[in-house]
Amino acid sequence: MSSNDGGGLMSSAGLVRYFDAEDNNAIRIDPRTVIAFGAFFGFLVLILRAVGI
């Protein structure tokens, strides 16, 4: 067992702060759009496989 058991929580606090920061220049995509695009792509693959392309 390590003698420094509290180090994990302290080191992860910086990551939480980093990922919580809002970036105004980031691309914003609605999660429903991602799901719809994935479903569309899946159906397209199924159709192309059925046709034989």
N, C-alpha and C positions, 0 to 999 in steps of 0.2 A: 504494500500500500504506500502511496505517496505521502510525504509529509505536508504537501501543499495542496489540500483538497479544495480550497476555495478559488483556485486560479481559473477554473473553467468558466465560472459565472462572470468573473471580472473581464475575461478576454472576450466573451460573447457579447458583452454589453456594448462594445464598440461596433460590432457588426449589426446589432439591432438598431443602433442610432444611425448607422450608415444607410441601411435599407429602408428606414422610416423617412428619410429625407425626400422631399418632393422635388423632382426635377422638372422645371417648366419647359425644357427643350425636348423632353422625351415624347415619343409617339404614343398616343393614347388610343387603344383599340378596345371596344366593348367586348366583354367575354362572350356575349351571345354571337357576335360576329365571328369570333374564332371557332365556336362550336358549329355555326352554320357553314363556314368555309370547310371545316373538316368533314362534315357530313356530305357536302357537295362533292368534295374530292373523293371520298369513299365511294359514293354512288357512281361517279365518273369512272373510277377504276373497275367497279363491278360491271358496268355497261361495256367498257372496252374489252374486258376479259371475256364477256359473253359473246361479243361480236367476233373476237379472235384477233384483235390487233395487238 
